[in-house]
């Protein structure tokens, strides 16, 4: 594990390690709301620009999010493209049920520094 963490740390600075949030949708929420809830639970304010490449989790968490989205939108292309474009990055060296946020995971919408 320490070798894995060293490898990850060498790539970029980890600023926060979260336990992966448990997400569920109400009847009136759409598939994309799963990602919005996920990112808000990690500390996103809903305004700053997200960089999904700097939000990493393991395949199990990624697949749970994807499955929640499939419950609302059975179209694999729509769900797949959403996850590829704005879903978190997958890195199986990250422990199960953890999310790593790297420096620059958000940038202020006005062009300033985010978190």
N, C-alpha and C positions, 0 to 999 in steps of 0.2 A: 504494500500500500504506500509506503513512504517513497518508493521509486516512482509510482504513478503520480503522486502529489508533486514530487519534484519536477517531473516532466511537464505537468500542467502549469506549475508555477513559473517555469522557465519561459513558457509561451507568452504569458501575460499575467498581470497582477490580479489575483483573486481578491475581491474586496468584501464579499459576503458569501457565506455558505448557508443555504436555507434547507429546511426539511421541505420536500415537495408538497405544495398545498393540495388538499383534497378538493376537487371541484365537482359541483353538480349544477344542473340547469333546472330552472323552473319551467313550467309548461309554455310560457310565452317567450322564452329566450331562444335565440337561434344558435346554430353551430358555432359561429365565430365568437359568441359571447363566452365560450369556454376559455379561449385564449385571453380575452380581456380580463376575465376573473382571475386566471392564473397569474398574469402579469401584475395585476393590482395587489394580489396576495403577496407578491414578492416585493412590493413597495413602489411600484410604478404609480405616478400621480394621475395618469390618464391624459396628460398634456405633453410631457417630454417625448422626444423621438427615441424609439427603441432600436437597439442593434441586436437582432436575434443571434448573431454570431458570437456575441459576448454573454449570452445566456445559455448555459450548457447543463444538460442533465443526461441521465442514462436512458437507454432504449425503453425500459419498462415505464418510466414516467411519460415519455413521448408517446408511447402506444396507448396509455390510458387517456391522454388528452385526445388523441386521434379517435379512439373508440367512442368517447363522449360526443365528439363532433359527428361521427357516423350515425349516432342515434337520431340526430336531427336532420342530417343531410346524407342520404345514402349514396350520393354521387361520388365515387372514388376520385374522380379527376378534381372536382371542386375542393374536397377535403385535402387531397394530396397537394394541390397547388397552394392552398392556404398554409398548410404546415411547412412546405418548402420555403415559402416567401416570408412568413411572419412567425412561424413556430420556433421553439427553442432548438438549439443545435444538440445533436446527439454525440455523446462521448462516453463510451462504456467503461472508461477508467474511473468515472465518477461513481461513487457508491450508490447503491439502490436507494431510491427515495430522497436523493439530495439534488439540489440545484445550485450551481456555482454561478455567481454573478461576477463578471470581470470588469475591470476599470473601463469606463466608457459605455456600459450597458445602456445608459440613457444619456441623451444630450438635450439640453434645454431647447425648446422649440424656437426660441428667439436667437439661436446660434451660440449661446453661452455654454459654459460647462454644466453638464448634468452630473449625475452620480458616477 
